[in-house]
Amino acid sequence: MDLAEARHCCTHPSCFTSKEDFEEEAVVPLAAMPYDGTAETYVVLAKPEGAMTLGNFVNILRFTVKEVDPSTGEAEEDG
């Protein structure tokens, strides 16, 4: 599995409390990440001005795994 990478990585938050008070404003995805690597992806959430809202979130990371051609180091489009 060393010859694979994650592509199109995005974080999708789920709120367990007061979901209606939080709005997803922006997502900063990660284009690609090598297997066993680390990187960041971000989500910007907004709440109404002056609101005193608390929430518990779980983040789900969604991505596509692509095989990497060992001779070129490039991810295979059909992999």
mmJSON file of the N, C-alpha and C atoms, coordinates in Angstrom:
{"data_MODEL":{"atom_site":{
"group_PDB":["ATOM","ATOM","ATOM","ATOM","ATOM","ATOM","ATOM","ATOM","ATOM","ATOM","ATOM","ATOM","ATOM","ATOM","ATOM","ATOM","ATOM","ATOM","ATOM","ATOM","ATOM","ATOM","ATOM","ATOM","ATOM","ATOM","ATOM","ATOM","ATOM","ATOM","ATOM","ATOM","ATOM","ATOM","ATOM","ATOM","ATOM","ATOM","ATOM","ATOM","ATOM","ATOM","ATOM","ATOM","ATOM","ATOM","ATOM","ATOM","ATOM","ATOM","ATOM","ATOM","ATOM","ATOM","ATOM","ATOM","ATOM","ATOM","ATOM","ATOM","ATOM","ATOM","ATOM","ATOM","ATOM","ATOM","ATOM","ATOM","ATOM","ATOM","ATOM","ATOM","ATOM","ATOM","ATOM","ATOM","ATOM","ATOM","ATOM","ATOM","ATOM","ATOM","ATOM","ATOM","ATOM","ATOM","ATOM","ATOM","ATOM","ATOM","ATOM","ATOM","ATOM","ATOM","ATOM","ATOM","ATOM","ATOM","ATOM","ATOM","ATOM","ATOM","ATOM","ATOM","ATOM","ATOM","ATOM","ATOM","ATOM","ATOM","ATOM","ATOM","ATOM","ATOM","ATOM","ATOM","ATOM","ATOM","ATOM","ATOM","ATOM","ATOM","ATOM","ATOM","ATOM","ATOM","ATOM","ATOM","ATOM","ATOM","ATOM","ATOM","ATOM","ATOM","ATOM","ATOM","ATOM","ATOM","ATOM","ATOM","ATOM","ATOM","ATOM","ATOM","ATOM","ATOM","ATOM","ATOM","ATOM","ATOM","ATOM","ATOM","ATOM","ATOM","ATOM","ATOM","ATOM","ATOM","ATOM","ATOM","ATOM","ATOM","ATOM","ATOM","ATOM","ATOM","ATOM","ATOM","ATOM","ATOM","ATOM","ATOM","ATOM","ATOM","ATOM","ATOM","ATOM","ATOM","ATOM","ATOM","ATOM","ATOM","ATOM","ATOM","ATOM","ATOM","ATOM","ATOM","ATOM","ATOM","ATOM","ATOM","ATOM","ATOM","ATOM","ATOM","ATOM","ATOM","ATOM","ATOM","ATOM","ATOM","ATOM","ATOM","ATOM","ATOM","ATOM","ATOM","ATOM","ATOM","ATOM","ATOM","ATOM","ATOM","ATOM","ATOM","ATOM","ATOM","ATOM","ATOM","ATOM","ATOM","ATOM","ATOM","ATOM","ATOM","ATOM","ATOM","ATOM","ATOM","ATOM","ATOM","ATOM","ATOM","ATOM","ATOM","ATOM"],
"id":[1,2,3,4,5,6,7,8,9,10,11,12,13,14,15,16,17,18,19,20,21,22,23,24,25,26,27,28,29,30,31,32,33,34,35,36,37,38,39,40,41,42,43,44,45,46,47,48,49,50,51,52,53,54,55,56,57,58,59,60,61,62,63,64,65,66,67,68,69,70,71,72,73,74,75,76,77,78,79,80,81,82,83,84,85,86,87,88,89,90,91,92,93,94,95,96,97,98,99,100,101,102,103,104,105,106,107,108,109,110,111,112,113,114,115,116,117,118,119,120,121,122,123,124,125,126,127,128,129,130,131,132,133,134,135,136,137,138,139,140,141,142,143,144,145,146,147,148,149,150,151,152,153,154,155,156,157,158,159,160,161,162,163,164,165,166,167,168,169,170,171,172,173,174,175,176,177,178,179,180,181,182,183,184,185,186,187,188,189,190,191,192,193,194,195,196,197,198,199,200,201,202,203,204,205,206,207,208,209,210,211,212,213,214,215,216,217,218,219,220,221,222,223,224,225,226,227,228,229,230,231,232,233,234,235,236,237],
"type_symbol":["N","C","C","N","C","C","N","C","C","N","C","C","N","C","C","N","C","C","N","C","C","N","C","C","N","C","C","N","C","C","N","C","C","N","C","C","N","C","C","N","C","C","N","C","C","N","C","C","N","C","C","N","C","C","N","C","C","N","C","C","N","C","C","N","C","C","N","C","C","N","C","C","N","C","C","N","C","C","N","C","C","N","C","C","N","C","C","N","C","C","N","C","C","N","C","C","N","C","C","N","C","C","N","C","C","N","C","C","N","C","C","N","C","C","N","C","C","N","C","C","N","C","C","N","C","C","N","C","C","N","C","C","N","C","C","N","C","C","N","C","C","N","C","C","N","C","C","N","C","C","N","C","C","N","C","C","N","C","C","N","C","C","N","C","C","N","C","C","N","C","C","N","C","C","N","C","C","N","C","C","N","C","C","N","C","C","N","C","C","N","C","C","N","C","C","N","C","C","N","C","C","N","C","C","N","C","C","N","C","C","N","C","C","N","C","C","N","C","C","N","C","C","N","C","C","N","C","C","N","C","C","N","C","C","N","C","C"],
"label_atom_id":["N","CA","C","N","CA","C","N","CA","C","N","CA","C","N","CA","C","N","CA","C","N","CA","C","N","CA","C","N","CA","C","N","CA","C","N","CA","C","N","CA","C","N","CA","C","N","CA","C","N","CA","C","N","CA","C","N","CA","C","N","CA","C","N","CA","C","N","CA","C","N","CA","C","N","CA","C","N","CA","C","N","CA","C","N","CA","C","N","CA","C","N","CA","C","N","CA","C","N","CA","C","N","CA","C","N","CA","C","N","CA","C","N","CA","C","N","CA","C","N","CA","C","N","CA","C","N","CA","C","N","CA","C","N","CA","C","N","CA","C","N","CA","C","N","CA","C","N","CA","C","N","CA","C","N","CA","C","N","CA","C","N","CA","C","N","CA","C","N","CA","C","N","CA","C","N","CA","C","N","CA","C","N","CA","C","N","CA","C","N","CA","C","N","CA","C","N","CA","C","N","CA","C","N","CA","C","N","CA","C","N","CA","C","N","CA","C","N","CA","C","N","CA","C","N","CA","C","N","CA","C","N","CA","C","N","CA","C","N","CA","C","N","CA","C","N","CA","C","N","CA","C","N","CA","C","N","CA","C","N","CA","C","N","CA","C","N","CA","C","N","CA","C","N","CA","C"],
"label_alt_id":[null,null,null,null,null,null,null,null,null,null,null,null,null,null,null,null,null,null,null,null,null,null,null,null,null,null,null,null,null,null,null,null,null,null,null,null,null,null,null,null,null,null,null,null,null,null,null,null,null,null,null,null,null,null,null,null,null,null,null,null,null,null,null,null,null,null,null,null,null,null,null,null,null,null,null,null,null,null,null,null,null,null,null,null,null,null,null,null,null,null,null,null,null,null,null,null,null,null,null,null,null,null,null,null,null,null,null,null,null,null,null,null,null,null,null,null,null,null,null,null,null,null,null,null,null,null,null,null,null,null,null,null,null,null,null,null,null,null,null,null,null,null,null,null,null,null,null,null,null,null,null,null,null,null,null,null,null,null,null,null,null,null,null,null,null,null,null,null,null,null,null,null,null,null,null,null,null,null,null,null,null,null,null,null,null,null,null,null,null,null,null,null,null,null,null,null,null,null,null,null,null,null,null,null,null,null,null,null,null,null,null,null,null,null,null,null,null,null,null,null,null,null,null,null,null,null,null,null,null,null,null,null,null,null,null,null,null],
"label_comp_id":["MET","MET","MET","ASP","ASP","ASP","LEU","LEU","LEU","ALA","ALA","ALA","GLU","GLU","GLU","ALA","ALA","ALA","ARG","ARG","ARG","HIS","HIS","HIS","CYS","CYS","CYS","CYS","CYS","CYS","THR","THR","THR","HIS","HIS","HIS","PRO","PRO","PRO","SER","SER","SER","CYS","CYS","CYS","PHE","PHE","PHE","THR","THR","THR","SER","SER","SER","LYS","LYS","LYS","GLU","GLU","GLU","ASP","ASP","ASP","PHE","PHE","PHE","GLU","GLU","GLU","GLU","GLU","GLU","GLU","GLU","GLU","ALA","ALA","ALA","VAL","VAL","VAL","VAL","VAL","VAL","PRO","PRO","PRO","LEU","LEU","LEU","ALA","ALA","ALA","ALA","ALA","ALA","MET","MET","MET","PRO","PRO","PRO","TYR","TYR","TYR","ASP","ASP","ASP","GLY","GLY","GLY","THR","THR","THR","ALA","ALA","ALA","GLU","GLU","GLU","THR","THR","THR","TYR","TYR","TYR","VAL","VAL","VAL","VAL","VAL","VAL","LEU","LEU","LEU","ALA","ALA","ALA","LYS","LYS","LYS","PRO","PRO","PRO","GLU","GLU","GLU","GLY","GLY","GLY","ALA","ALA","ALA","MET","MET","MET","THR","THR","THR","LEU","LEU","LEU","GLY","GLY","GLY","ASN","ASN","ASN","PHE","PHE","PHE","VAL","VAL","VAL","ASN","ASN","ASN","ILE","ILE","ILE","LEU","LEU","LEU","ARG","ARG","ARG","PHE","PHE","PHE","THR","THR","THR","VAL","VAL","VAL","LYS","LYS","LYS","GLU","GLU","GLU","VAL","VAL","VAL","ASP","ASP","ASP","PRO","PRO","PRO","SER","SER","SER","THR","THR","THR","GLY","GLY","GLY","GLU","GLU","GLU","ALA","ALA","ALA","GLU","GLU","GLU","GLU","GLU","GLU","ASP","ASP","ASP","GLY","GLY","GLY"],
"label_asym_id":["A","A","A","A","A","A","A","A","A","A","A","A","A","A","A","A","A","A","A","A","A","A","A","A","A","A","A","A","A","A","A","A","A","A","A","A","A","A","A","A","A","A","A","A","A","A","A","A","A","A","A","A","A","A","A","A","A","A","A","A","A","A","A","A","A","A","A","A","A","A","A","A","A","A","A","A","A","A","A","A","A","A","A","A","A","A","A","A","A","A","A","A","A","A","A","A","A","A","A","A","A","A","A","A","A","A","A","A","A","A","A","A","A","A","A","A","A","A","A","A","A","A","A","A","A","A","A","A","A","A","A","A","A","A","A","A","A","A","A","A","A","A","A","A","A","A","A","A","A","A","A","A","A","A","A","A","A","A","A","A","A","A","A","A","A","A","A","A","A","A","A","A","A","A","A","A","A","A","A","A","A","A","A","A","A","A","A","A","A","A","A","A","A","A","A","A","A","A","A","A","A","A","A","A","A","A","A","A","A","A","A","A","A","A","A","A","A","A","A","A","A","A","A","A","A","A","A","A","A","A","A","A","A","A","A","A","A"],
"label_entity_id":["1","1","1","1","1","1","1","1","1","1","1","1","1","1","1","1","1","1","1","1","1","1","1","1","1","1","1","1","1","1","1","1","1","1","1","1","1","1","1","1","1","1","1","1","1","1","1","1","1","1","1","1","1","1","1","1","1","1","1","1","1","1","1","1","1","1","1","1","1","1","1","1","1","1","1","1","1","1","1","1","1","1","1","1","1","1","1","1","1","1","1","1","1","1","1","1","1","1","1","1","1","1","1","1","1","1","1","1","1","1","1","1","1","1","1","1","1","1","1","1","1","1","1","1","1","1","1","1","1","1","1","1","1","1","1","1","1","1","1","1","1","1","1","1","1","1","1","1","1","1","1","1","1","1","1","1","1","1","1","1","1","1","1","1","1","1","1","1","1","1","1","1","1","1","1","1","1","1","1","1","1","1","1","1","1","1","1","1","1","1","1","1","1","1","1","1","1","1","1","1","1","1","1","1","1","1","1","1","1","1","1","1","1","1","1","1","1","1","1","1","1","1","1","1","1","1","1","1","1","1","1","1","1","1","1","1","1"],
"label_seq_id":[1,1,1,2,2,2,3,3,3,4,4,4,5,5,5,6,6,6,7,7,7,8,8,8,9,9,9,10,10,10,11,11,11,12,12,12,13,13,13,14,14,14,15,15,15,16,16,16,17,17,17,18,18,18,19,19,19,20,20,20,21,21,21,22,22,22,23,23,23,24,24,24,25,25,25,26,26,26,27,27,27,28,28,28,29,29,29,30,30,30,31,31,31,32,32,32,33,33,33,34,34,34,35,35,35,36,36,36,37,37,37,38,38,38,39,39,39,40,40,40,41,41,41,42,42,42,43,43,43,44,44,44,45,45,45,46,46,46,47,47,47,48,48,48,49,49,49,50,50,50,51,51,51,52,52,52,53,53,53,54,54,54,55,55,55,56,56,56,57,57,57,58,58,58,59,59,59,60,60,60,61,61,61,62,62,62,63,63,63,64,64,64,65,65,65,66,66,66,67,67,67,68,68,68,69,69,69,70,70,70,71,71,71,72,72,72,73,73,73,74,74,74,75,75,75,76,76,76,77,77,77,78,78,78,79,79,79],
"pdbx_PDB_ins_code":[null,null,null,null,null,null,null,null,null,null,null,null,null,null,null,null,null,null,null,null,null,null,null,null,null,null,null,null,null,null,null,null,null,null,null,null,null,null,null,null,null,null,null,null,null,null,null,null,null,null,null,null,null,null,null,null,null,null,null,null,null,null,null,null,null,null,null,null,null,null,null,null,null,null,null,null,null,null,null,null,null,null,null,null,null,null,null,null,null,null,null,null,null,null,null,null,null,null,null,null,null,null,null,null,null,null,null,null,null,null,null,null,null,null,null,null,null,null,null,null,null,null,null,null,null,null,null,null,null,null,null,null,null,null,null,null,null,null,null,null,null,null,null,null,null,null,null,null,null,null,null,null,null,null,null,null,null,null,null,null,null,null,null,null,null,null,null,null,null,null,null,null,null,null,null,null,null,null,null,null,null,null,null,null,null,null,null,null,null,null,null,null,null,null,null,null,null,null,null,null,null,null,null,null,null,null,null,null,null,null,null,null,null,null,null,null,null,null,null,null,null,null,null,null,null,null,null,null,null,null,null,null,null,null,null,null,null],
"Cartn_x":[0.813,0.0,0.86,2.185,3.059,2.961,2.465,2.386,0.953,0.438,-0.919,-0.945,-1.939,-2.133,-3.617,-3.964,-5.352,-5.537,-6.65,-6.953,-8.282,-8.448,-9.706,-10.186,-9.312,-9.624,-10.425,-11.561,-12.406,-12.914,-13.034,-13.607,-15.069,-15.929,-17.365,-17.789,-18.072,-18.463,-19.931,-20.195,-21.561,-21.702,-22.759,-22.981,-24.045,-23.763,-24.708,-25.688,-25.33,-26.215,-26.336,-27.492,-27.743,-27.264,-27.53,-27.066,-27.564,-28.767,-29.321,-28.567,-27.776,-27.043,-25.692,-25.245,-23.964,-24.171,-23.444,-23.554,-22.157,-22.029,-20.755,-20.533,-19.468,-19.193,-18.162,-17.18,-16.126,-15.448,-14.922,-14.151,-12.824,-11.729,-10.408,-9.949,-10.136,-9.799,-8.3,-7.886,-6.512,-6.519,-5.733,-5.742,-5.201,-4.081,-3.484,-2.595,-2.481,-1.625,-1.041,0.284,0.886,0.413,0.401,0.045,0.944,0.391,1.098,1.655,1.101,1.519,0.54,0.864,-0.042,-0.223,-1.383,-1.687,-2.956,-3.356,-4.535,-5.569,-6.817,-7.952,-8.847,-9.496,-10.222,-11.668,-12.516,-13.901,-14.134,-14.749,-15.084,-16.576,-16.898,-18.285,-18.617,-19.834,-20.289,-21.533,-21.714,-22.944,-23.485,-24.77,-25.349,-24.626,-24.499,-23.836,-24.554,-23.788,-24.343,-24.883,-24.906,-25.435,-24.449,-24.965,-24.154,-24.41,-24.008,-24.301,-23.084,-23.306,-22.265,-22.637,-21.643,-21.928,-20.826,-21.177,-20.213,-20.161,-18.958,-18.797,-18.007,-18.367,-17.59,-17.239,-15.979,-15.543,-15.3,-15.82,-15.649,-14.732,-13.657,-12.726,-13.099,-13.389,-13.74,-12.629,-12.265,-11.179,-11.267,-10.492,-10.383,-8.942,-8.735,-7.381,-7.011,-5.835,-5.309,-3.986,-3.791,-2.513,-1.485,-0.23,0.85,1.746,2.047,2.944,4.364,4.999,6.33,7.406,7.222,8.238,8.184,7.0,6.872,6.597,6.084,5.702,4.396,3.701,2.429,1.261,0.184,-1.022,-1.698,-2.174,-2.879,-4.315,-4.811,-6.158,-7.242,-7.025,-8.051,-7.85,-6.81,-6.459,-7.201],
"Cartn_y":[-1.193,0.0,1.263,1.121,2.287,3.061,2.434,3.094,3.541,4.365,4.898,6.3,7.082,8.389,8.697,9.536,9.978,11.221,11.279,12.418,13.026,14.302,15.027,14.871,15.173,15.044,16.249,15.99,17.042,16.603,17.569,17.313,17.722,16.862,17.14,17.055,18.207,18.172,17.807,17.122,16.843,17.365,18.11,18.71,17.905,17.567,16.807,17.689,18.958,19.862,21.177,21.767,23.094,23.203,22.206,22.193,23.405,23.863,24.976,26.28,26.342,27.567,27.656,26.611,26.616,26.472,27.29,27.241,27.062,26.115,25.885,26.992,27.764,28.883,28.546,27.741,27.431,26.114,25.466,24.23,24.428,24.101,24.155,22.705,22.135,20.724,20.528,19.292,18.897,18.114,18.549,17.911,16.486,16.264,14.93,14.812,13.57,13.301,11.903,11.755,10.425,9.505,8.207,7.218,7.394,7.313,7.427,8.84,9.829,11.217,11.956,13.199,14.05,15.365,15.956,17.235,17.78,18.969,19.601,19.896,19.829,20.303,21.045,22.097,22.961,23.165,23.451,23.85,25.099,26.111,27.341,27.294,27.378,27.387,28.758,29.194,30.476,30.26,31.144,31.14,32.557,32.733,34.081,35.013,36.273,37.26,37.38,37.351,37.478,36.183,35.113,33.837,33.217,32.677,31.984,30.484,29.935,28.553,27.677,26.526,25.511,24.326,23.595,22.42,21.393,20.152,19.055,18.576,18.449,18.096,16.807,16.076,14.937,15.255,15.086,15.37,14.073,14.016,12.852,13.266,12.518,12.787,11.894,12.513,11.767,11.96,10.86,10.92,9.738,9.785,8.716,8.224,6.918,6.353,6.016,6.479,6.203,5.458,4.433,3.739,4.619,4.52,5.306,4.378,4.787,4.026,4.168,3.047,3.145,3.661,3.486,3.931,5.445,6.049,7.484,8.295,7.641,8.347,9.108,8.927,9.616,8.71,9.307,8.548,8.135,6.893,6.385,6.874,7.403,7.957,6.904,5.691,4.648,3.811,4.056,3.248,3.616],
"Cartn_z":[0.0,0.0,0.0,0.03,0.02,-1.28,-2.332,-3.63,-3.912,-3.016,-3.158,-2.571,-2.972,-2.374,-2.3,-1.352,-1.209,-2.066,-2.791,-3.666,-3.259,-3.538,-3.319,-1.87,-0.92,0.506,0.985,1.62,2.186,3.542,4.448,5.757,5.74,6.274,6.345,7.808,8.446,9.854,10.033,11.13,11.555,12.969,13.22,14.535,15.275,16.532,17.341,18.097,18.304,19.042,18.294,18.301,17.703,16.265,15.482,14.091,13.311,13.603,12.845,13.103,14.167,14.479,13.774,13.117,12.436,10.933,10.169,8.713,8.117,7.208,6.54,5.514,5.686,4.79,3.727,4.073,3.107,3.469,2.445,2.621,1.891,2.569,1.949,1.799,0.603,0.403,0.202,0.236,-0.03,-1.332,-2.301,-3.627,-3.573,-2.882,-2.822,-1.591,-1.056,0.088,-0.064,0.058,-0.042,1.075,0.8,1.81,3.022,4.201,5.469,5.684,4.971,5.139,6.035,6.331,7.093,6.345,6.497,5.866,6.515,6.115,6.692,5.624,6.038,5.263,6.255,5.801,6.733,6.3,7.316,7.095,7.934,7.333,8.044,8.364,9.652,10.106,10.669,10.478,11.005,11.849,12.812,13.604,13.617,13.886,13.865,14.845,14.436,15.283,16.626,17.684,19.027,19.614,18.841,19.34,20.332,21.394,22.398,22.264,21.144,20.817,21.036,21.633,21.78,20.916,20.452,19.638,19.756,19.547,19.484,18.05,17.516,16.113,15.951,14.938,14.458,13.019,12.646,11.286,10.536,9.335,8.464,7.323,7.117,6.028,4.856,3.725,2.508,1.493,0.829,-0.143,-1.088,-2.165,-3.139,-3.127,-3.062,-3.085,-4.524,-4.929,-6.264,-6.133,-6.971,-7.004,-7.695,-7.248,-7.828,-8.643,-9.864,-10.734,-10.187,-9.769,-9.165,-10.118,-11.419,-12.37,-12.618,-12.488,-12.756,-11.483,-10.441,-9.236,-9.365,-10.492,-10.733,-10.386,-9.884,-9.577,-10.877,-10.899,-12.085,-12.042,-13.123,-13.166,-12.975,-13.43,-13.291,-12.035,-11.26,-10.085,-8.9],
"occupancy":[1.0,1.0,1.0,1.0,1.0,1.0,1.0,1.0,1.0,1.0,1.0,1.0,1.0,1.0,1.0,1.0,1.0,1.0,1.0,1.0,1.0,1.0,1.0,1.0,1.0,1.0,1.0,1.0,1.0,1.0,1.0,1.0,1.0,1.0,1.0,1.0,1.0,1.0,1.0,1.0,1.0,1.0,1.0,1.0,1.0,1.0,1.0,1.0,1.0,1.0,1.0,1.0,1.0,1.0,1.0,1.0,1.0,1.0,1.0,1.0,1.0,1.0,1.0,1.0,1.0,1.0,1.0,1.0,1.0,1.0,1.0,1.0,1.0,1.0,1.0,1.0,1.0,1.0,1.0,1.0,1.0,1.0,1.0,1.0,1.0,1.0,1.0,1.0,1.0,1.0,1.0,1.0,1.0,1.0,1.0,1.0,1.0,1.0,1.0,1.0,1.0,1.0,1.0,1.0,1.0,1.0,1.0,1.0,1.0,1.0,1.0,1.0,1.0,1.0,1.0,1.0,1.0,1.0,1.0,1.0,1.0,1.0,1.0,1.0,1.0,1.0,1.0,1.0,1.0,1.0,1.0,1.0,1.0,1.0,1.0,1.0,1.0,1.0,1.0,1.0,1.0,1.0,1.0,1.0,1.0,1.0,1.0,1.0,1.0,1.0,1.0,1.0,1.0,1.0,1.0,1.0,1.0,1.0,1.0,1.0,1.0,1.0,1.0,1.0,1.0,1.0,1.0,1.0,1.0,1.0,1.0,1.0,1.0,1.0,1.0,1.0,1.0,1.0,1.0,1.0,1.0,1.0,1.0,1.0,1.0,1.0,1.0,1.0,1.0,1.0,1.0,1.0,1.0,1.0,1.0,1.0,1.0,1.0,1.0,1.0,1.0,1.0,1.0,1.0,1.0,1.0,1.0,1.0,1.0,1.0,1.0,1.0,1.0,1.0,1.0,1.0,1.0,1.0,1.0,1.0,1.0,1.0,1.0,1.0,1.0,1.0,1.0,1.0,1.0,1.0,1.0,1.0,1.0,1.0,1.0,1.0,1.0],
"B_iso_or_equiv":[0.0,0.0,0.0,0.0,0.0,0.0,0.0,0.0,0.0,0.0,0.0,0.0,0.0,0.0,0.0,0.0,0.0,0.0,0.0,0.0,0.0,0.0,0.0,0.0,0.0,0.0,0.0,0.0,0.0,0.0,0.0,0.0,0.0,0.0,0.0,0.0,0.0,0.0,0.0,0.0,0.0,0.0,0.0,0.0,0.0,0.0,0.0,0.0,0.0,0.0,0.0,0.0,0.0,0.0,0.0,0.0,0.0,0.0,0.0,0.0,0.0,0.0,0.0,0.0,0.0,0.0,0.0,0.0,0.0,0.0,0.0,0.0,0.0,0.0,0.0,0.0,0.0,0.0,0.0,0.0,0.0,0.0,0.0,0.0,0.0,0.0,0.0,0.0,0.0,0.0,0.0,0.0,0.0,0.0,0.0,0.0,0.0,0.0,0.0,0.0,0.0,0.0,0.0,0.0,0.0,0.0,0.0,0.0,0.0,0.0,0.0,0.0,0.0,0.0,0.0,0.0,0.0,0.0,0.0,0.0,0.0,0.0,0.0,0.0,0.0,0.0,0.0,0.0,0.0,0.0,0.0,0.0,0.0,0.0,0.0,0.0,0.0,0.0,0.0,0.0,0.0,0.0,0.0,0.0,0.0,0.0,0.0,0.0,0.0,0.0,0.0,0.0,0.0,0.0,0.0,0.0,0.0,0.0,0.0,0.0,0.0,0.0,0.0,0.0,0.0,0.0,0.0,0.0,0.0,0.0,0.0,0.0,0.0,0.0,0.0,0.0,0.0,0.0,0.0,0.0,0.0,0.0,0.0,0.0,0.0,0.0,0.0,0.0,0.0,0.0,0.0,0.0,0.0,0.0,0.0,0.0,0.0,0.0,0.0,0.0,0.0,0.0,0.0,0.0,0.0,0.0,0.0,0.0,0.0,0.0,0.0,0.0,0.0,0.0,0.0,0.0,0.0,0.0,0.0,0.0,0.0,0.0,0.0,0.0,0.0,0.0,0.0,0.0,0.0,0.0,0.0,0.0,0.0,0.0,0.0,0.0,0.0],
"pdbx_formal_charge":[null,null,null,null,null,null,null,null,null,null,null,null,null,null,null,null,null,null,null,null,null,null,null,null,null,null,null,null,null,null,null,null,null,null,null,null,null,null,null,null,null,null,null,null,null,null,null,null,null,null,null,null,null,null,null,null,null,null,null,null,null,null,null,null,null,null,null,null,null,null,null,null,null,null,null,null,null,null,null,null,null,null,null,null,null,null,null,null,null,null,null,null,null,null,null,null,null,null,null,null,null,null,null,null,null,null,null,null,null,null,null,null,null,null,null,null,null,null,null,null,null,null,null,null,null,null,null,null,null,null,null,null,null,null,null,null,null,null,null,null,null,null,null,null,null,null,null,null,null,null,null,null,null,null,null,null,null,null,null,null,null,null,null,null,null,null,null,null,null,null,null,null,null,null,null,null,null,null,null,null,null,null,null,null,null,null,null,null,null,null,null,null,null,null,null,null,null,null,null,null,null,null,null,null,null,null,null,null,null,null,null,null,null,null,null,null,null,null,null,null,null,null,null,null,null,null,null,null,null,null,null,null,null,null,null,null,null],
"auth_seq_id":[1,1,1,2,2,2,3,3,3,4,4,4,5,5,5,6,6,6,7,7,7,8,8,8,9,9,9,10,10,10,11,11,11,12,12,12,13,13,13,14,14,14,15,15,15,16,16,16,17,17,17,18,18,18,19,19,19,20,20,20,21,21,21,22,22,22,23,23,23,24,24,24,25,25,25,26,26,26,27,27,27,28,28,28,29,29,29,30,30,30,31,31,31,32,32,32,33,33,33,34,34,34,35,35,35,36,36,36,37,37,37,38,38,38,39,39,39,40,40,40,41,41,41,42,42,42,43,43,43,44,44,44,45,45,45,46,46,46,47,47,47,48,48,48,49,49,49,50,50,50,51,51,51,52,52,52,53,53,53,54,54,54,55,55,55,56,56,56,57,57,57,58,58,58,59,59,59,60,60,60,61,61,61,62,62,62,63,63,63,64,64,64,65,65,65,66,66,66,67,67,67,68,68,68,69,69,69,70,70,70,71,71,71,72,72,72,73,73,73,74,74,74,75,75,75,76,76,76,77,77,77,78,78,78,79,79,79],
"auth_comp_id":["MET","MET","MET","ASP","ASP","ASP","LEU","LEU","LEU","ALA","ALA","ALA","GLU","GLU","GLU","ALA","ALA","ALA","ARG","ARG","ARG","HIS","HIS","HIS","CYS","CYS","CYS","CYS","CYS","CYS","THR","THR","THR","HIS","HIS","HIS","PRO","PRO","PRO","SER","SER","SER","CYS","CYS","CYS","PHE","PHE","PHE","THR","THR","THR","SER","SER","SER","LYS","LYS","LYS","GLU","GLU","GLU","ASP","ASP","ASP","PHE","PHE","PHE","GLU","GLU","GLU","GLU","GLU","GLU","GLU","GLU","GLU","ALA","ALA","ALA","VAL","VAL","VAL","VAL","VAL","VAL","PRO","PRO","PRO","LEU","LEU","LEU","ALA","ALA","ALA","ALA","ALA","ALA","MET","MET","MET","PRO","PRO","PRO","TYR","TYR","TYR","ASP","ASP","ASP","GLY","GLY","GLY","THR","THR","THR","ALA","ALA","ALA","GLU","GLU","GLU","THR","THR","THR","TYR","TYR","TYR","VAL","VAL","VAL","VAL","VAL","VAL","LEU","LEU","LEU","ALA","ALA","ALA","LYS","LYS","LYS","PRO","PRO","PRO","GLU","GLU","GLU","GLY","GLY","GLY","ALA","ALA","ALA","MET","MET","MET","THR","THR","THR","LEU","LEU","LEU","GLY","GLY","GLY","ASN","ASN","ASN","PHE","PHE","PHE","VAL","VAL","VAL","ASN","ASN","ASN","ILE","ILE","ILE","LEU","LEU","LEU","ARG","ARG","ARG","PHE","PHE","PHE","THR","THR","THR","VAL","VAL","VAL","LYS","LYS","LYS","GLU","GLU","GLU","VAL","VAL","VAL","ASP","ASP","ASP","PRO","PRO","PRO","SER","SER","SER","THR","THR","THR","GLY","GLY","GLY","GLU","GLU","GLU","ALA","ALA","ALA","GLU","GLU","GLU","GLU","GLU","GLU","ASP","ASP","ASP","GLY","GLY","GLY"],
"auth_asym_id":["A","A","A","A","A","A","A","A","A","A","A","A","A","A","A","A","A","A","A","A","A","A","A","A","A","A","A","A","A","A","A","A","A","A","A","A","A","A","A","A","A","A","A","A","A","A","A","A","A","A","A","A","A","A","A","A","A","A","A","A","A","A","A","A","A","A","A","A","A","A","A","A","A","A","A","A","A","A","A","A","A","A","A","A","A","A","A","A","A","A","A","A","A","A","A","A","A","A","A","A","A","A","A","A","A","A","A","A","A","A","A","A","A","A","A","A","A","A","A","A","A","A","A","A","A","A","A","A","A","A","A","A","A","A","A","A","A","A","A","A","A","A","A","A","A","A","A","A","A","A","A","A","A","A","A","A","A","A","A","A","A","A","A","A","A","A","A","A","A","A","A","A","A","A","A","A","A","A","A","A","A","A","A","A","A","A","A","A","A","A","A","A","A","A","A","A","A","A","A","A","A","A","A","A","A","A","A","A","A","A","A","A","A","A","A","A","A","A","A","A","A","A","A","A","A","A","A","A","A","A","A","A","A","A","A","A","A"],
"auth_atom_id":["N","CA","C","N","CA","C","N","CA","C","N","CA","C","N","CA","C","N","CA","C","N","CA","C","N","CA","C","N","CA","C","N","CA","C","N","CA","C","N","CA","C","N","CA","C","N","CA","C","N","CA","C","N","CA","C","N","CA","C","N","CA","C","N","CA","C","N","CA","C","N","CA","C","N","CA","C","N","CA","C","N","CA","C","N","CA","C","N","CA","C","N","CA","C","N","CA","C","N","CA","C","N","CA","C","N","CA","C","N","CA","C","N","CA","C","N","CA","C","N","CA","C","N","CA","C","N","CA","C","N","CA","C","N","CA","C","N","CA","C","N","CA","C","N","CA","C","N","CA","C","N","CA","C","N","CA","C","N","CA","C","N","CA","C","N","CA","C","N","CA","C","N","CA","C","N","CA","C","N","CA","C","N","CA","C","N","CA","C","N","CA","C","N","CA","C","N","CA","C","N","CA","C","N","CA","C","N","CA","C","N","CA","C","N","CA","C","N","CA","C","N","CA","C","N","CA","C","N","CA","C","N","CA","C","N","CA","C","N","CA","C","N","CA","C","N","CA","C","N","CA","C","N","CA","C","N","CA","C","N","CA","C","N","CA","C","N","CA","C","N","CA","C","N","CA","C"],
"pdbx_PDB_model_num":[1,1,1,1,1,1,1,1,1,1,1,1,1,1,1,1,1,1,1,1,1,1,1,1,1,1,1,1,1,1,1,1,1,1,1,1,1,1,1,1,1,1,1,1,1,1,1,1,1,1,1,1,1,1,1,1,1,1,1,1,1,1,1,1,1,1,1,1,1,1,1,1,1,1,1,1,1,1,1,1,1,1,1,1,1,1,1,1,1,1,1,1,1,1,1,1,1,1,1,1,1,1,1,1,1,1,1,1,1,1,1,1,1,1,1,1,1,1,1,1,1,1,1,1,1,1,1,1,1,1,1,1,1,1,1,1,1,1,1,1,1,1,1,1,1,1,1,1,1,1,1,1,1,1,1,1,1,1,1,1,1,1,1,1,1,1,1,1,1,1,1,1,1,1,1,1,1,1,1,1,1,1,1,1,1,1,1,1,1,1,1,1,1,1,1,1,1,1,1,1,1,1,1,1,1,1,1,1,1,1,1,1,1,1,1,1,1,1,1,1,1,1,1,1,1,1,1,1,1,1,1,1,1,1,1,1,1]
}}}
